[in-house]
Amino acid sequence: MTRILSVAAALAVVVGSVGIFASPALAHETRSVGPYTFVVGWVTEPAIVGQANALFLGVSETASGKGVEGLAKTLTAQVIAGGGAATKSLGLSADADMPGQYTSDLVPTRAGDYTFRFTGTVGTTKIDEKFESGPNRFDPVTDGADLQFPDQVPPAGDLAKQLADANTKVTIAMALAAVAVVLSFASFIPALRRR
Amino acid sequence: MKRLRTFALVAALALAGAAAAGAPAAAHANYVKSNPAADARLVKPPTEIRVAFSEPPDPKGSQIQVLDEQGARWDEGATLASDEPNGLKVGLKPIGDGGYTVAWTTVSAVDGHETKGSFAFVVGNGPLPSLPDVPNASPAPTPLEVAGRAIGYAGIALALGCALFGLIVHAATGPAEVRRERQLFAFAGGAIAIGSAALVLAEGDRLPPRLELLLSLRLLTGIAVIAALSPRLPDRSRRYTVLVAGIAAALTATLVSHATALGNVKDMALDLIHVLSISTWSGGVVSLLWIYLLAGGRQGDALRRTAWRFSLVALTSVGVLVTAGVLQALDRLVLIQDLVETPYGLALLAKMALLVVILAVASLNLLRYGPRAQRTGLVRGTIVEAGLLAAVFVAAGILTALAPPAQPSGAAFDETQHVAGYRIELVVPTSIPGRNRFVLRVHQGLTAVTVAEKVALRFTMVEHDMGEAELVADERAPGEYVATGSPTAMYGTWKVQAIVRLPGQDDIRALFTVPISQQSGQGATAVALTTKSLSLVVFPDPTLPVAGAPIQLSVIALDGGQPATGRTVTGTITAKDGQPTGGQTFTATEVGAGRYRIDIPALAQGKWTLRIQIGGPQETADYTFSVSP
């Protein structure tokens, strides 16, 4: 009986893992790279500015569907915001329970498109692949305004930008005020001279 | 005083009437549409090229050239007017498969302005040729054209302003003043005639007949002003004669302006009011200086009263001038940034800056020298004012020769946004359900942005959840990115997010709201059908199917307002030219939420009927479409 249960459990794991790689989450991009299949996206979707999230990477052998292990040492990941306004190297952590699946923690702080770039090797295959968010791929990061209730809070990045703009305006206002003070004193000079 | 009130009342009524009318933009003769269309892929070569423009082009000065990828010309014969509005056409020699560039140059029949542009098409399956120039480029005006305009405007202003000064403010008395008034009239008449002649010379061989006629009429008004110097004419009659001739000359200026090009009465009225008000003011300043202040030693109350009377006329004119100018600027600028980012805006800004300085000088005359009857101060002030007003006419000469930023594109959708320092313009020539061409122009200031890593357009529908679709645009000309596809498959409102990715920068994102509707004259072929419980929109790609070439039929299916997903969709040929026929069945593939595509390898010429079945046999609808030879 124990043996039957063990076989059933093993079958369930195999079928489950095949299911995962055969039909990945809707908002993940699946791409064949040589003999391997890459699945890339966010661990949590929709990805919202300021909320803890993580890069999801799944690599399997296309022919067998078997997850490829050990890539945390042979692959490096990089996250790119927009056209490269900000880039960051990411360390990959293997999922102990799901062979071939890796994650890397990340808190996106800017709304928009993100690109994940992977370089290195998988087996003997050299890898240099970019995965970009977008329709039929994985979700861009949103500011989450639609989901906030009851108050809508601007993302920290936007607040920082607004603060910087406000500081600039205050500096300009102070400079203009100084000029106005000087001019107002200067306007007294002709009157003082007449006396 | 009664005359002054009457003058102010007439001016106020004219302005109110102008402000109450509609609000257009105006410009040069720009590309609207063509046959073949821009970026068209043709199965068979065309025998002629037809292009329609936003203004009537003059065929004499216009040209359409058709060039292959080696630069060899394939157009044949002269460029002629076509039978469609504002259209030109040119014949073609027999051409083979390959890419062709159509380079066009037009001269507006209204104002004589030249515009250049190009588009491309392909016969067969080859790549589209790249376009070397940004379309609709308008060559800079020549110095002779600017000089002709400035001298002409100065002449009109002098004639009108001097005549009104004599009729309303101060009639020249005594031989010295009358002599000086006649000198100004002679100068005004000469300037009008010389300005008109300079414009005729600047246009050269390409001078359109209508412009030739109006410039000739303006030249005649200049001669009429000079003829009014006849000693047999009483002084008062002379002033009225010059006034009428000046108004006629101002009218010719309006009739060859940007304002008239589109034939909008309100814009024309604003233009005329603008010319009349600046003329009254600037001509009056010169008259005050030359006839009144420099002719004799007027002092005290007489000087004070005349200065005040002229100030009232000038203030009214400036009020009308500024109001008419602002209303015109609002029509002709797309964005406030146009003031510093376009040649037209820079010329307008220079004119406005000059105006501010002139008003500062004029306020000294009005508030300080006039009330105190300080003749020396008034002479000095009006000399500076007159000199600056001359500079305003040079700025006006440049301004009227340049294309305003608000150009009529003839497109169904054309909107510009300013995002993070970049100008992003989305143009959708035909906003119909089905295949559309989306043109995104990206500029930073006056410079085309050519270094974009990626330019994408993302489409989502407001009324229904059709999912998000993306088109990636190719750079077809410097700063011009074009994408063609059918993401806007349904009637309704679509949000189009333009994303411009530049190296090392945050993405530039602009969100446009594009209405998609089936309007006549856009070549729309989408048809709304219903089955027992579903609503369908069906359209072919290409828009006009050709015999022997592959046809894709897009079927959008809605079930209770939501996309009908996961259905089995088939299309069966049931009739040709109205006769039942046993036909082939094609199975559709689902290409998006509720979006299905039926691929038909080829059909013969004729009118075909396809029975579309969605799911069970109850859910059917017949779609009829034509296949051309």
Chai-1 contact restraints between the chains, C-beta under 6 A:
chainA,res_idxA,chainB,res_idxB,connection_type,confidence,min_distance_angstrom,max_distance_angstrom,comment,restraint_id
A,G82,B,D506,contact,1.0,0.0,6.0,A-B,restraint_1
A,G82,B,D507,contact,1.0,0.0,6.0,A-B,restraint_2
A,G83,B,E453,contact,1.0,0.0,6.0,A-B,restraint_3
A,G83,B,R501,contact,1.0,0.0,6.0,A-B,restraint_4
A,G83,B,L502,contact,1.0,0.0,6.0,A-B,restraint_5
A,G83,B,P503,contact,1.0,0.0,6.0,A-B,restraint_6
A,G83,B,Q505,contact,1.0,0.0,6.0,A-B,restraint_7
A,G84,B,P503,contact,1.0,0.0,6.0,A-B,restraint_8
A,G84,B,G504,contact,1.0,0.0,6.0,A-B,restraint_9
A,A85,B,Q505,contact,1.0,0.0,6.0,A-B,restraint_10
A,A85,B,D506,contact,1.0,0.0,6.0,A-B,restraint_11
A,G112,B,D507,contact,1.0,0.0,6.0,A-B,restraint_12
A,D113,B,D507,contact,1.0,0.0,6.0,A-B,restraint_13
A,G134,B,E470,contact,1.0,0.0,6.0,A-B,restraint_14
A,P135,B,E468,contact,1.0,0.0,6.0,A-B,restraint_15
A,P135,B,A469,contact,1.0,0.0,6.0,A-B,restraint_16
A,P135,B,E470,contact,1.0,0.0,6.0,A-B,restraint_17
